[in-house]
Amino acid sequence: MRTIGVSISVPEPWGSHLQDFRVNNGDAAGSGIPTHITLVPPLDVEAARVPDVERHLAAIAQATTPYRIHLRGSGTFRPVSPVVFLNLVEGISQTEQLALSCRTGPLTADLRYPDLPRVTVAHVDEDDLLDRAFDGMDDFDCAFEAAAIHLYVHDPELGWQPVRDFELTGPAG
């Protein structure tokens, strides 16, 4: 079995900046989690099924047109979950549709909670660190083009490792 995840990566210079922010704010696991928007949360698949997953993602990418994502300001799931995130203020519906498409076929998964497209910047149990992350990202603002789907495999020692990118090449709208 392999634990995989599918996401949209946040490009540079924001990706490493946000990952450093996460780690420097007490989220030790953040060093093994590239900055991303989750499309398919961690899912265990048989290694022999990975080629099916790759074909599935390639087909979705070929049918999906690149689109703009705009991140602005912080949000939180507290008190339900100790998470602070960046809000998608543009591209949310496209990201939701892309996630729904990805979570079919070999990646069919039942989610415990509804999945709000977001970029996690803190996942810690200490309220003061969550407050600091929320306040520290309140004025964050960036925009970029979602141009690819990224497949990751979880390595217990190294964290999430990129396996393959699937460029979005669908027809222009």
Residue pairs with C-beta under 8 A, 6 or more apart in sequence:
1 44
1 45
1 46
1 47
2 44
2 45
2 46
2 47
2 50
2 153
2 154
3 42
3 43
3 44
3 45
3 153
3 154
4 40
4 42
4 43
4 44
4 45
4 50
4 53
4 151
4 152
4 153
4 154
4 163
5 38
5 40
5 41
5 42
5 43
5 151
5 152
5 154
5 160
6 38
6 39
6 40
6 57
6 102
6 107
6 149
6 150
6 151
6 152
7 34
7 36
7 37
7 38
7 39
7 40
7 149
7 150
7 152
8 36
8 37
8 39
8 69
8 95
8 98
8 146
8 148
8 149
8 150
9 15
9 34
9 35
9 36
9 148
9 150
10 18
10 35
10 36
10 37
10 71
10 119
10 142
10 144
11 144
14 35
14 71
14 142
14 144
15 34
15 35
16 35
18 35
18 86
18 119
18 121
19 30
19 31
19 33
19 34
19 35
21 121
21 133
21 136
21 137
22 30
22 33
22 35
22 120
22 121
22 122
22 123
22 133
23 30
23 31
25 121
25 122
25 124
25 129
25 132
25 133
25 136
26 122
26 124
26 126
26 129
27 122
27 123
27 124
27 129
29 123
29 159
30 123
31 159
32 158
32 159
32 160
33 120
33 159
33 160
34 152
34 160
34 162
35 119
36 119
36 150
37 69
37 88
37 95
37 117
37 118
37 119
38 99
38 115
38 117
39 95
39 98
39 99
39 102
39 103
39 149
40 99
40 102
40 103
40 107
40 109
41 109
41 111
41 115
42 154
43 107
43 109
45 53
45 106
45 107
49 106
52 105
52 106
53 106
53 107
53 151
54 151
54 164
56 102
56 104
56 105
56 106
56 107
57 102
57 149
57 151
57 164
57 166
58 166
60 98
60 101
60 102
60 149
60 166
61 148
61 149
61 166
61 167
61 168
61 169
61 170
62 169
62 170
63 101
63 170
64 98
64 101
64 149
64 168
64 169
64 170
65 168
65 170
65 171
65 172
65 173
66 145
66 146
66 147
66 168
66 170
67 91
67 94
67 145
67 146
67 168
68 90
68 91
68 143
68 144
68 145
68 146
69 88
69 90
69 91
69 95
69 143
69 144
69 145
69 146
70 88
70 89
70 90
70 91
70 141
70 142
70 143
71 86
71 87
71 88
71 89
71 119
71 140
71 141
71 142
71 143
72 86
72 87
72 89
72 140
72 141
72 142
73 86
73 87
73 89
73 137
73 138
73 139
73 140
73 141
74 84
74 85
74 86
74 87
74 121
74 133
74 134
74 135
74 136
74 137
74 138
74 140
75 84
75 85
75 86
75 87
75 118
76 83
76 84
76 85
76 130
76 134
77 83
77 85
78 130
82 122
82 123
82 124
82 125
82 130
83 120
83 122
83 123
83 130
84 120
84 121
84 122
84 123
84 130
84 133
84 134
84 137
85 116
85 118
85 119
85 120
85 121
86 118
86 119
86 121
86 137
86 140
87 118
88 95
88 117
88 118
88 119
90 143
91 117
91 146
92 117
94 146
95 117
95 146
96 117
98 146
98 149
99 115
99 117
102 149
103 109
103 111
121 133
121 137
122 129
122 130
122 133
122 134
124 130
124 133
146 168
147 167
147 168
148 165
148 166
148 167
148 168
149 165
149 166
149 168
150 162
150 164
150 165
150 166
151 162
151 163
151 164
151 165
151 166
152 160
152 161
152 162
152 163
153 160
153 161
153 163
154 160
154 161
155 161
